[in-house]
């Protein structure tokens, strides 16, 4: 049976690298990096994908750095909005599937209503969140065969050929190893999901019915609570946890944030990412750590 050709943009990024690593037997993978096409040039993006042989595009290339999006809104709009729309248009013209990544940050200005379903009205403080929302809205009114995955904060540890994005597990591990304190927000609630589970489940996610889906584990913990849990799981005793995992009591104290995601729609398709605690247990097994007692 001929394998589908999966073009992966941002191919050296964290999520893209994991999807490539886990799915080499499932797909004929075509990595696409900034050396192949400049996503700040929407016309070049259209031309590149018009000439590329693919069945599915997994589009992860983006500028997710909040400061850069705020300081360079025109540049990042081309990268995060105009080029993805050109790419999606090519997919629509050729009858190919697009798997697009969006973010929980589309809800970071909401003051109530969490966890948020896919149908919730987005509201974001950041250019990045609003840029992702713009593409989400365009796709929803298009005739493109797309699946949008709205991701929570993903976490994981380094492995050969895969460099993780900054995440809570890396921060905690570094604090434990160096005994240098790190602070984690108390007035903030968000999903925390083990990234390798997404890579493992990617073929099923890519075959979902057309539409948008929230991808997150379930948790009631703040980042501070999650960091303490991770530190203990990684072997830190109570004294060390108290020494290096510190509460950030100032951030968002005047307006606590909660932008957790409702995953019922995904569960109806038979796909679940479990609880945060289950995600941590899976990470521990994958990286050879003793199970948490």
Secondary structure, DSSP 8 states (H G I E B T S, - for coil): ---EEEEEESTTSHHHHHHHHH-TTTEEEEEE-TTT--TT-HHHHHHHHHT---SEEEE------HHHHHH-HHHHHIIIIIHHHHHHHHHHHHT-EEEEEEEGGGGTT--S--SB-TTS----SSHHHHHHHHHHHHHHTS--EEEEEEE-EEE---BTTB---S-HHHHHHHHHHH---EEEESSEE--EEEHHHHHHHHHHHHTS-SEEEEE--B---BHHHHHHHHHHHTT--HHHHHHHEEEE-STTSSS-EE--B--HHHHHTT----BHHHHHHHHHHHTT-----
